[in-house]
Amino acid sequence: MPPQQAPVIGKASRRSWLIWFTAALVYLLSVFHRTSFGVAGLEAADRFGVGAAALGTFTVLQVGVYAAMQIPTGVLVDRHGPRKVLVAALLFLGLGQILLAVAHSYGLGLLARGVLGFGDALTFVSVLRLIAAHFPGRQYAVVTSFTTAIGFVGNLAATVPLTLLLAGPGWLPTFLVAGLVTTLYATVVAARVRDTPQGHAAKTARVDRRELLRQVRTAWRVPGTRLGFWVHFTTMFAPNVLTLLWGVPFLVQGQGLAPATASALLTVFVFGSMLGGPLTGALIGARPGLRMPLVVGYLAGAALVWALLLGWPGTIPVAVLVPCFAFLSLGGPASMIAFALARDYNPLHRVGTATGVVNVGGFVATTITALAVGVLLQLSGNFRVALLAVVVVLALGTFRTLVWWRRARAALFAAQARGEQVPVQVRRRLWDVQEDRQVPAAA
Ligand SMILES: N[C@@H](Cc1c[nH]cn1)C(=O)NCC(=O)O
């Protein structure tokens, strides 16, 4: 087992904030590259000579690679430290974008987005691991939410500014410069980032595959990690499915809106998350006991929103769509609660792995739902029927979240009874598992 690192007590230093900011800019670049296909899609279709279905493959491939790489990323971060993994992330992101700049065939385009998805997958978990090492527990949620807010600047840069660059200098110079800048930024990260306030993480001995699997299994068995997985699964997939793939087709083909109006409506998700993230982070940082009530409140509200969207007779007015999307945009900030659970219920040397496990949840749910919506749309030709896939995944995720909330609480009661320190003090309720059926303790 790797040596334990001391958690930060008191306040984070100025140096830790600078290190975090340097790493958060990697996440900004990552989100910029991830979302750049949103506005480059039509030009890509022209360049590669493909239709809309083939374009959808780019998104599914990218999200699929991202999801598949989360657990390996967590393990890599715990073994080698976030600095090295962030440097690797920038090199893959840069290479992917440079390949895309010069690609003229669909095959090379797909390879480029796959490489880019690989680099993207290495980023977020590394930044969260860095935050866990550099900041005290009570600041974790708020610094994490600042990170995602910075990520949304990358998302915004990939909208109008990228459209202007593609229309002006064009595809090759735009993506080439974006790729080169990203690659060069790796030198800054290598020079400035430190894994822990003391320097680099203590070197861990080489561990074999069985030991790595044991590390993943141990993280997965912790009720707090499992709860985090289901919280992430259930809260963030619907905003993702709408913003990454089906939002524009639903609004244009299903609701008869102009493409420009549809794109403008989807920015509600960006601004909602940018505002909601720091608010949620500050709230749960100050009152960790509110974490699960907030998740359950969001899930109940999301069920109502989907009932309204899918049950609305005829065309849904924009005045209804805007508040509905604003509410759904809070799914991203709510999903950050999942990472706070992973951080609180795992020792620091396993936080990367647990974070990776949790992050698989939302992206697996996104991939499954995006594919299911496509299949149902093909079969029915009706968006209301196709989007029922969202409702089914929401119901499944809510059920599993409630099951694991109850189990995680039982583990907390058991730990409290043993006199152990627990992240949140909880009082037994009528619906809690009874004492004679307690499950093993978290962490
Ligand atoms: N929960 C998201 C981030 C988020 C926050 N607000 C809206 N979205 C997440 O898991 N992000 C991972 C990533 O790589 O972006």
The ligand as a Tripos MOL2 file, in Angstrom:
@<TRIPOS>MOLECULE
LIG
   15    15     1     0     0
SMALL
NO_CHARGES

@<TRIPOS>ATOM
      1 N1        -19.9830   16.7330  -13.4330 N.3       1 LIG1
      2 C1        -19.2700   17.1240  -14.6030 C.3       1 LIG1
      3 C2        -18.7900   18.5200  -14.5790 C.3       1 LIG1
      4 C3        -19.9000   19.5360  -14.5190 C.ar      1 LIG1
      5 C4        -20.0910   20.4350  -13.5640 C.ar      1 LIG1
      6 N2        -21.0910   21.2140  -13.9360 N.ar      1 LIG1
      7 C5        -21.5040   20.7650  -15.1030 C.ar      1 LIG1
      8 N3        -20.7650   19.7560  -15.4620 N.ar      1 LIG1
      9 C6        -18.1340   16.1480  -14.8040 C.2       1 LIG1
     10 O1        -18.2080   15.0730  -14.3240 O.2       1 LIG1
     11 N4        -17.1340   16.5010  -15.5480 N.am      1 LIG1
     12 C7        -16.0680   15.6550  -15.9260 C.3       1 LIG1
     13 C8        -15.3530   16.2950  -17.0530 C.2       1 LIG1
     14 O2        -14.3510   15.7220  -17.5620 O.co2     1 LIG1
     15 O3        -15.7650   17.3720  -17.4790 O.co2     1 LIG1
@<TRIPOS>BOND
     1     1     2 1
     2     2     3 1
     3     2     9 1
     4     3     4 1
     5     4     5 ar
     6     4     8 ar
     7     5     6 ar
     8     6     7 ar
     9     7     8 ar
    10     9    10 2
    11     9    11 1
    12    11    12 1
    13    12    13 1
    14    13    14 2
    15    13    15 1
@<TRIPOS>SUBSTRUCTURE
     1 LIG1         1 GROUP 0 **** ****
